Amino acid sequence: METAESIIILDFGSQTTQLIARRVRELGVFSEIWTPDSPADKIRCRAPQGLILSGGPASVYSPGAPQPDPEIFHLGLPILGICYGLQLLAHLQQGRVSPAERREYGRAEITLVRDSDLFAGLEPAQVVWMSHGDRLLELPPGFDTVAVTDNSPYAAVENRDTRQYGVQFHPEVSHTVHGREILHNFLRRICGCREQWNARSFIERSVRDIRDQVGDGQVICALSGGVDSSVTALLLHQAIAEHLHCVLVDNGLLRLGEREQVQAVFQGQFHVDLRVAHARDRFLHALAGVEDPEAKRKIIGREFIAVFEEEARKIGRVDFLAQGTLYPDLIESRSAWGGPSATIKSHHNVGGLPEKMHLKLIEPLKELFKDEVRAVGRELGLSPELVTRHPFPGPGLAVRILGEVTAERLDLVQRADHIFIEELRKAGWYDKTSQALVVLLPVKSVGVMGDERTYEQVAALRAVDSFDWMTADFTPFPWELLGKVANRIINEVRGINRVVYDVSSKPPATVEWE
């Protein structure tokens, strides 16, 4: 999708590169993350308003360290180098970088020593966040010092003639107090961006692009009720209406009442052509006796493809498959230090459907982050309950039932999950945690109910807080809330007599148990 204005970020391996992209977009400018060795000619053809060189773990003077095409410095584009990016600006233009006698990590205070468009409107001294072991010792020709710290004589530099700027700190992190204003100055004052990119402009442009791509073709979309597939379906419906055919495969592994909710929203409210394949018994039969998590996934994927193909044949002519692939899916499928790759991780292609069904792929959300998808969903009229829905695994509750999946065990986890989510919503905690779920364990424990001894299932509650899903920590719920949830599950879900709370972090644990 082409946009009127954009910023290209060259990724040199920083853990905060995606955060740079998000900050730029929050300021109303579309941003893209490209591999560090992207050719200058390719950048010129894209015609961005500016470039940002990210941080990275390497030393610019080390053999094999990632470096950009040196011709990027001759494109006439404004450039902002961040940390490693600053050192690249210097190193590749006759400056000198070397190991610092004293490394600088964490909070630091910079002092401005020169007026600069990059710091326009900001006070002379301000708190920033550093993370570097090397430092710039000698400026390249044409550059001037803008800011210093006690440890960094060149904490910020600029070449006004070439519009090249560098900062040794990280403006994208929240610990840099005026980082947002610094990035805003780069975008507005230096790059001349109008900052007009938002959910509404994305929808308008996407609708035009989808209509051009589809023409009089027919599109099929797997609709699960999750945020990504829901927004994908509504965006396509707005663009091509009767040319869109959605299929909800009810494999019986959905949350309690989920199929009915999806039907009410998409058939009743939005009048989308939604076909429901009732396949619960088929999936449970295929999963009978299977305990290995990977085997479960493969069986569910295989059956999903078979059911989906059967529904597609009922539609007749189908030319395109729509998927809710997001931008992080694409970024994660290529190395920051390697070449670009068009390969998407296998689980992002719905069971390999595009290849198997010989359909052309439509991925209208492939340039968005999750929070942006939610914003688009709100703009399209999705309810807050659907827009803020927590992530849900593709294989559904099968991977939250440890051991064999049976109708009885599925019923237990569905009802326990429903109680957990319901209580979180009542207490105002649902939107404060990133993901909450219930896992049914393959063990039984002794309990007492009334005067009777019980020997029943154990349920584990799991809830995590995460910013980027690379790491996560358990959500510190109030004990009273956990107690209320446990009490309701034990009293209302016959077959569960013990509830535990998972307090492990990622890493070393994963969010899901299987």
C-alpha positions as CSV (number, residue, x, y, z in Angstrom):
1,M,0.0,0.0,0.0
2,E,1.4,3.4,-1.0
3,T,1.2,6.3,1.4
4,A,1.5,10.0,0.8
5,E,4.4,10.3,3.3
6,S,6.5,7.8,5.2
7,I,9.7,7.3,7.2
8,I,11.9,4.3,6.6
9,I,13.7,2.8,9.7
10,L,16.8,0.7,8.9
11,D,17.0,-2.0,11.6
12,F,20.4,-2.8,13.0
13,G,19.2,-5.3,15.6
14,S,17.9,-3.1,18.4
15,Q,15.3,-4.5,20.7
16,T,13.5,-1.2,20.4
17,T,13.3,-0.9,16.6
18,Q,9.6,-1.8,16.6
19,L,9.1,0.8,19.3
20,I,10.6,3.5,17.1
21,A,8.2,2.6,14.3
22,R,5.3,2.7,16.8
23,R,6.3,6.1,18.1
24,V,6.6,7.6,14.6
25,R,3.1,6.2,13.7
26,E,1.7,7.6,17.0
27,L,2.9,11.0,15.7
28,G,0.8,10.6,12.5
29,V,3.5,9.4,10.1
30,F,3.5,6.0,8.4
31,S,6.8,4.1,9.2
32,E,8.3,1.0,7.7
33,I,11.1,-1.2,9.1
34,W,13.6,-2.3,6.5
35,T,16.7,-4.5,6.6
36,P,19.9,-2.6,7.3
37,D,21.5,-3.3,3.9
38,S,18.5,-2.1,1.9
39,P,19.9,-0.6,-1.4
40,A,19.8,3.2,-1.7
41,D,18.1,2.9,-5.1
42,K,15.2,1.0,-3.5
43,I,14.9,3.7,-0.8
44,R,14.9,6.4,-3.5
45,C,12.1,4.6,-5.3
46,R,10.0,4.5,-2.1
47,A,10.6,8.2,-1.7
48,P,10.3,8.5,2.1
49,Q,10.4,11.8,3.9
50,G,13.3,10.7,6.0
51,L,15.4,7.8,7.3
52,I,16.0,6.6,10.9
53,L,19.0,4.4,11.7
54,S,18.1,2.2,14.7
55,G,20.3,1.2,17.6
56,G,22.0,-2.2,17.7
57,P,24.2,-4.5,19.8
58,A,27.3,-4.5,17.6
59,S,30.3,-2.1,17.4
60,V,30.4,-0.2,14.1
61,Y,34.2,-0.9,13.8
62,S,33.8,-4.7,14.3
63,P,34.2,-7.1,11.3
64,G,30.8,-8.2,10.1
65,A,28.9,-5.4,11.9
66,P,25.7,-4.5,10.0
67,Q,26.1,-1.4,7.9
68,P,23.9,0.4,5.4
69,D,24.5,1.1,1.8
70,P,26.8,4.1,2.0
71,E,24.9,5.8,-0.8
72,I,22.0,6.5,1.6
73,F,24.0,9.5,2.8
74,H,23.8,11.0,-0.7
75,L,20.1,10.7,-1.2
76,G,19.4,14.1,0.1
77,L,17.0,12.7,2.8
78,P,17.0,13.8,6.4
79,I,18.6,11.1,8.6
80,L,18.3,10.5,12.3
81,G,20.8,8.1,13.8
82,I,19.9,6.6,17.2
83,C,22.7,5.1,19.4
84,Y,24.4,2.7,17.0
85,G,22.8,4.7,14.2
86,L,24.6,7.8,15.4
87,Q,27.9,5.9,15.5
88,L,27.3,4.7,11.9
89,L,26.7,8.3,10.8
90,A,30.1,9.2,12.1
91,H,32.1,6.0,11.3
92,L,31.0,5.9,7.7
93,Q,31.7,9.7,7.2
94,Q,35.3,9.9,8.5
95,G,34.4,10.3,12.2
96,R,35.9,8.1,14.9
97,V,34.2,5.6,17.3
98,S,35.9,3.6,20.0
99,P,35.0,1.7,23.2
100,A,34.1,4.0,26.0
101,E,36.2,4.0,29.2
102,R,33.0,4.1,31.1
103,R,29.9,2.5,29.6
104,E,26.6,4.4,29.9
105,Y,23.4,2.5,30.6
106,G,20.2,3.9,32.0
107,R,19.3,7.4,33.1
108,A,21.5,10.3,32.1
109,E,21.2,14.0,31.8
110,I,22.1,15.8,28.6
111,T,22.9,19.5,28.3
112,L,22.3,21.4,25.1
113,V,25.2,23.4,23.9
114,R,23.8,24.6,20.5
115,D,20.4,25.5,19.2
116,S,19.0,22.8,17.0
117,D,15.7,22.0,15.2
118,L,15.9,18.6,16.8
119,F,15.5,20.1,20.3
120,A,13.3,23.1,19.4
121,G,11.2,24.2,22.3
122,L,12.9,22.0,24.9
123,E,14.8,23.1,28.0
124,P,18.7,23.1,28.0
125,A,18.9,20.1,30.4
126,Q,16.8,17.0,30.2
127,V,16.7,13.4,31.2
128,V,17.4,10.7,28.6
129,W,18.0,7.0,28.5
130,M,21.4,5.6,27.4
131,S,22.4,2.1,26.4
132,H,25.9,2.0,24.9
133,G,29.4,0.7,25.4
134,D,31.0,2.6,22.5
135,R,31.2,6.4,22.1
136,L,31.9,8.9,19.4
137,L,35.4,10.4,19.9
138,E,35.8,12.5,16.8
139,L,33.1,14.2,14.7
140,P,33.0,13.7,10.9
141,P,33.5,16.8,8.7
142,G,30.5,19.2,8.7
143,F,29.0,18.0,12.0
144,D,28.6,20.0,15.2
145,T,27.9,19.1,18.8
146,V,24.4,19.7,20.0
147,A,24.3,18.1,23.4
148,V,26.7,16.5,25.9
149,T,26.7,14.4,29.1
150,D,29.4,13.9,31.7
151,N,30.4,10.8,29.8
152,S,29.5,11.6,26.2
153,P,31.1,14.7,24.5
154,Y,28.8,14.1,21.6
155,A,25.4,13.0,23.0
156,A,23.7,14.7,20.1
157,V,25.2,16.0,16.8
158,E,24.0,17.5,13.6
159,N,25.0,18.5,10.1
160,R,22.5,21.2,9.2
161,D,23.6,21.3,5.5
162,T,22.9,17.6,4.9
163,R,20.1,17.4,7.5
164,Q,21.8,14.5,9.3
165,Y,21.2,14.2,13.0
166,G,22.4,11.7,15.6
167,V,21.6,11.1,19.3
168,Q,23.5,8.7,21.5
169,F,20.4,8.1,23.6
170,H,17.0,6.4,22.8
171,P,14.2,8.9,22.2
172,E,11.7,6.1,21.6
173,V,11.7,4.8,25.1
174,S,9.4,6.3,27.8
175,H,12.4,7.0,30.1
176,T,13.6,9.7,27.8
177,V,11.4,12.4,29.2
178,H,11.1,14.5,26.0
179,G,11.7,11.7,23.5
180,R,8.3,12.2,21.8
181,E,9.0,15.9,21.3
182,I,12.4,15.1,19.8
183,L,10.9,12.6,17.3
184,H,8.1,15.1,16.6
185,N,10.7,17.8,15.8
186,F,12.5,15.4,13.4
187,L,9.3,14.5,11.6
188,R,7.7,18.0,11.4
189,R,10.5,20.5,11.4
190,I,13.3,18.5,9.7
191,C,11.4,16.1,7.4
192,G,8.4,18.4,6.7
193,C,5.9,15.7,7.5
194,R,2.3,16.8,7.8
195,E,1.5,14.0,10.3
196,Q,-1.9,12.9,8.7
197,W,-1.6,9.1,9.0
198,N,-4.3,7.6,11.2
199,A,-7.0,4.9,11.4
200,R,-9.4,6.7,9.2
201,S,-6.8,7.5,6.5
202,F,-5.7,3.9,6.6
203,I,-9.2,2.6,6.0
204,E,-9.9,5.0,3.1
205,R,-6.7,4.1,1.4
206,S,-7.1,0.3,2.1
207,V,-10.7,0.4,0.7
208,R,-9.4,1.9,-2.6
209,D,-6.5,-0.6,-2.8
210,I,-8.7,-3.6,-2.0
211,R,-11.2,-2.6,-4.7
212,D,-8.4,-2.2,-7.2
213,Q,-6.8,-5.6,-6.3
214,V,-10.1,-7.6,-6.2
215,G,-11.9,-6.1,-9.1
216,D,-14.8,-8.5,-9.8
217,G,-13.1,-11.4,-8.0
218,Q,-14.5,-13.3,-5.0
219,V,-12.8,-13.4,-1.6
220,I,-13.0,-15.9,1.1
221,C,-12.0,-15.1,4.7
222,A,-11.6,-17.4,7.7
223,L,-13.4,-15.5,10.5
224,S,-12.6,-16.7,14.1
225,G,-14.0,-13.7,16.1
226,G,-10.5,-12.7,17.1
227,V,-9.5,-9.0,16.6
228,D,-7.3,-9.6,13.5
229,S,-9.8,-11.7,11.5
230,S,-12.7,-9.5,12.6
231,V,-11.1,-6.3,11.5
232,T,-9.9,-7.9,8.3
233,A,-13.5,-9.1,7.5
234,L,-15.1,-5.7,8.2
235,L,-12.5,-3.8,6.2
236,L,-13.1,-6.1,3.2
237,H,-16.8,-5.9,3.7
238,Q,-16.7,-2.1,3.5
239,A,-14.6,-2.3,0.4
240,I,-16.2,-5.1,-1.7
241,A,-19.4,-6.1,0.2
242,E,-21.1,-9.0,-1.7
243,H,-17.7,-10.1,-3.1
244,L,-16.7,-11.2,0.4
245,H,-17.6,-14.6,1.9
246,C,-16.6,-15.4,5.5
247,V,-16.4,-18.8,6.9
248,L,-16.5,-19.6,10.7
249,V,-15.3,-23.1,11.3
250,D,-16.9,-24.1,14.7
251,N,-14.4,-26.8,15.7
252,G,-16.0,-27.0,19.2
253,L,-12.7,-25.6,20.6
254,L,-14.0,-22.0,20.8
255,R,-14.9,-20.2,24.0
256,L,-18.3,-20.6,25.5
257,G,-20.9,-18.9,23.4
258,E,-18.3,-17.6,20.9
259,R,-19.9,-18.9,17.7
260,E,-23.2,-17.3,18.7
261,Q,-21.5,-14.0,19.5
262,V,-19.7,-13.9,16.1
263,Q,-22.9,-14.6,14.3
264,A,-24.8,-11.9,16.1
265,V,-22.2,-9.3,15.3
266,F,-21.3,-10.2,11.7
267,Q,-24.6,-11.5,10.4
268,G,-27.0,-9.5,12.6
269,Q,-25.2,-6.1,13.0
270,F,-23.0,-5.8,9.9
271,H,-24.9,-8.2,7.5
272,V,-21.7,-9.9,6.3
273,D,-22.1,-13.1,4.3
274,L,-21.0,-15.5,7.0
275,R,-21.2,-19.3,6.7
276,V,-20.8,-21.4,9.8
277,A,-19.4,-24.9,9.5
278,H,-20.6,-27.0,12.5
279,A,-17.7,-29.4,12.9
280,R,-17.4,-30.0,16.7
281,D,-17.9,-33.8,16.5
282,R,-15.5,-34.1,13.6
283,F,-12.7,-32.4,15.4
284,L,-13.3,-34.2,18.7
285,H,-13.3,-37.6,16.9
286,A,-9.9,-36.7,15.2
287,L,-8.4,-35.7,18.5
288,A,-9.6,-38.8,20.4
289,G,-6.7,-40.4,22.3
290,V,-4.1,-37.7,21.2
291,E,-2.1,-36.1,24.0
292,D,1.0,-34.7,22.3
293,P,0.6,-30.9,21.8
294,E,2.3,-30.8,18.4
295,A,0.1,-33.7,17.2
296,K,-3.0,-31.9,18.3
297,R,-1.9,-28.8,16.3
298,K,-1.3,-30.8,13.2
299,I,-4.6,-32.6,13.4
300,I,-6.5,-29.4,14.0
301,G,-4.7,-27.7,11.1
302,R,-5.4,-30.6,8.8
303,E,-9.1,-30.8,9.7
304,F,-9.5,-27.0,9.4
305,I,-8.1,-27.1,5.9
306,A,-10.5,-29.9,4.9
307,V,-13.5,-28.2,6.4
308,F,-12.6,-24.8,4.9
309,E,-12.1,-26.3,1.5
310,E,-15.5,-28.0,1.7
311,E,-17.1,-24.6,2.5
312,A,-15.2,-22.9,-0.3
313,R,-16.5,-25.4,-2.8
314,K,-20.1,-24.6,-1.7
315,I,-19.4,-20.9,-2.5
316,G,-18.3,-21.7,-6.0
317,R,-15.8,-19.3,-7.6
318,V,-13.2,-18.1,-5.2
319,D,-10.1,-16.0,-6.3
320,F,-8.6,-14.6,-3.1
321,L,-8.0,-15.7,0.5
322,A,-8.0,-12.9,3.1
323,Q,-5.8,-13.2,6.2
324,G,-5.2,-11.0,9.2
325,T,-1.4,-11.0,9.0
326,L,0.1,-8.2,11.1
327,Y,3.3,-6.2,10.6
328,P,5.2,-7.9,13.5
329,D,4.5,-11.2,11.8
330,L,6.4,-10.0,8.7
331,I,9.2,-8.3,10.7
332,E,9.8,-11.5,12.8
333,S,10.2,-13.6,9.7
334,R,13.3,-11.8,8.5
335,S,16.6,-11.3,10.3
336,A,17.7,-7.8,11.3
337,W,21.2,-8.6,10.1
338,G,20.2,-10.6,7.1
339,G,18.5,-10.0,3.8
340,P,14.8,-9.4,3.4
341,S,12.4,-12.3,3.3
342,A,8.9,-12.6,2.0
343,T,8.4,-15.8,4.1
344,I,5.8,-15.6,6.8
345,K,6.0,-18.0,9.7
346,S,4.0,-21.1,8.9
347,H,1.4,-20.5,11.6
348,H,0.5,-17.1,10.1
349,N,-0.6,-18.7,6.9
350,V,-3.9,-20.4,7.8
351,G,-2.7,-24.0,7.8
352,G,-1.0,-23.4,4.4
353,L,-4.3,-22.6,2.7
354,P,-3.0,-20.1,0.1
355,E,-0.7,-22.7,-1.4
356,K,-3.1,-25.6,-1.1
357,M,-6.1,-23.8,-2.5
358,H,-4.1,-21.9,-5.2
359,L,-5.6,-18.6,-4.1
360,K,-4.1,-15.1,-4.3
361,L,-3.5,-13.6,-0.9
362,I,-5.0,-10.4,0.5
363,E,-3.5,-9.2,3.8
364,P,-5.0,-5.7,4.4
365,L,-3.5,-5.4,7.9
366,K,0.1,-6.5,7.1
367,E,1.4,-3.0,7.7
368,L,-0.2,-2.5,11.2
369,F,0.7,-3.2,14.8
370,K,-1.8,-4.7,17.1
371,D,-2.8,-1.5,18.8
372,E,-3.3,0.1,15.3
373,V,-5.6,-2.9,14.3
374,R,-7.7,-2.2,17.4
375,A,-7.9,1.5,16.4
376,V,-9.1,0.5,12.9
377,G,-11.6,-1.8,14.5
378,R,-13.0,1.0,16.6
379,E,-13.2,3.2,13.6
380,L,-15.1,0.5,11.7
381,G,-17.7,0.2,14.5
382,L,-16.6,-3.0,16.3
383,S,-17.7,-3.1,19.9
384,P,-15.2,-2.5,22.7
385,E,-15.6,-6.1,23.8
386,L,-14.4,-7.4,20.5
387,V,-11.8,-4.7,19.9
388,T,-10.0,-5.3,23.2
389,R,-10.4,-9.1,23.1
390,H,-7.3,-11.0,24.4
391,P,-5.2,-13.2,22.0
392,F,-6.6,-16.7,21.5
393,P,-4.6,-19.6,20.0
394,G,-5.3,-20.9,16.6
395,P,-5.9,-24.5,17.8
396,G,-8.3,-23.0,20.4
397,L,-8.9,-24.6,23.8
398,A,-7.2,-27.9,22.6
399,V,-3.9,-26.4,23.7
400,R,-5.3,-25.3,27.0
401,I,-6.4,-28.9,27.8
402,L,-3.2,-30.7,28.8
403,G,-3.5,-34.3,27.7
404,E,-6.4,-35.8,25.7
405,V,-9.2,-33.5,24.5
406,T,-12.6,-35.0,25.3
407,A,-16.1,-33.5,25.2
408,E,-16.2,-33.6,29.0
409,R,-12.9,-31.9,29.6
410,L,-13.7,-29.3,26.9
411,D,-16.9,-28.5,28.7
412,L,-14.9,-28.0,32.0
413,V,-12.4,-25.6,30.5
414,Q,-15.0,-23.6,28.6
415,R,-17.1,-23.0,31.7
416,A,-14.0,-22.2,33.9
417,D,-12.7,-19.8,31.3
418,H,-16.0,-18.1,31.0
419,I,-16.1,-17.5,34.8
420,F,-12.5,-16.2,34.9
421,I,-13.1,-13.7,32.0
422,E,-16.5,-12.6,33.4
423,E,-15.0,-11.8,36.8
424,L,-12.1,-9.9,35.3
425,R,-14.5,-7.7,33.3
426,K,-16.6,-7.1,36.4
427,A,-13.6,-6.1,38.5
428,G,-12.2,-3.8,35.7
429,W,-9.1,-6.0,35.3
430,Y,-9.7,-7.5,31.8
431,D,-8.3,-4.4,30.0
432,K,-5.4,-4.1,32.4
433,T,-3.9,-7.5,31.6
434,S,-2.5,-8.5,28.2
435,Q,-3.9,-12.1,28.2
436,A,-5.9,-14.2,30.6
437,L,-6.8,-17.9,30.2
438,V,-7.6,-21.2,32.0
439,V,-5.6,-24.4,31.6
440,L,-7.1,-27.8,32.5
441,L,-4.3,-30.0,34.0
442,P,-4.0,-33.7,33.4
443,V,-4.0,-34.5,37.1
444,K,-6.6,-35.0,39.8
445,S,-6.6,-33.9,43.4
446,V,-8.4,-34.9,46.5
447,G,-10.9,-32.5,47.9
448,V,-13.9,-32.3,50.2
449,M,-17.3,-30.9,49.3
450,G,-19.8,-31.1,52.1
451,D,-19.2,-34.4,53.8
452,E,-18.0,-36.1,50.7
453,R,-14.5,-36.8,49.5
454,T,-13.9,-35.7,45.9
455,Y,-11.1,-36.7,43.4
456,E,-11.4,-34.2,40.5
457,Q,-9.6,-32.0,38.0
458,V,-7.2,-29.1,38.7
459,A,-7.6,-25.8,36.8
460,A,-4.7,-23.3,36.4
461,L,-5.4,-19.6,36.0
462,R,-2.9,-17.8,33.8
463,A,-2.7,-14.0,33.2
464,V,0.3,-12.0,31.9
465,D,1.3,-8.4,31.2
466,S,3.4,-7.9,28.1
467,F,4.4,-5.0,25.9
468,D,5.8,-6.9,22.9
469,W,5.2,-10.6,23.7
470,M,8.9,-11.2,23.6
471,T,8.8,-11.1,27.4
472,A,5.9,-11.3,29.8
473,D,5.3,-11.4,33.6
474,F,2.3,-12.6,35.5
475,T,-0.4,-10.1,36.4
476,P,-0.5,-9.3,40.1
477,F,-4.2,-9.6,40.7
478,P,-5.6,-8.8,44.1
479,W,-5.9,-12.0,46.2
480,E,-9.6,-11.2,46.8
481,L,-10.2,-11.4,43.0
482,L,-8.3,-14.7,42.6
483,G,-10.2,-16.1,45.6
484,K,-13.5,-15.1,44.1
485,V,-12.7,-16.7,40.7
486,A,-11.5,-19.9,42.3
487,N,-14.5,-20.1,44.5
488,R,-16.9,-19.7,41.6
489,I,-15.1,-22.2,39.4
490,I,-15.1,-24.9,42.2
491,N,-18.7,-24.3,43.1
492,E,-20.1,-23.9,39.6
493,V,-18.0,-26.2,37.5
494,R,-18.7,-29.8,38.6
495,G,-15.5,-31.8,38.0
496,I,-13.0,-29.2,39.2
497,N,-12.1,-29.1,42.9
498,R,-8.9,-27.2,42.9
499,V,-7.7,-23.9,41.2
500,V,-4.1,-22.6,41.1
501,Y,-2.5,-19.4,39.8
502,D,0.5,-19.6,37.5
503,V,3.2,-17.0,38.5
504,S,5.9,-17.9,36.1
505,S,7.3,-15.3,33.6
506,K,8.3,-15.5,30.0
507,P,11.1,-16.5,29.7
508,P,11.6,-19.2,30.9
509,A,8.0,-20.2,30.6
510,T,5.7,-19.5,27.6
511,V,2.3,-17.8,27.9
512,E,0.4,-20.8,26.7
513,W,1.1,-24.1,28.4
514,E,1.2,-26.1,25.1
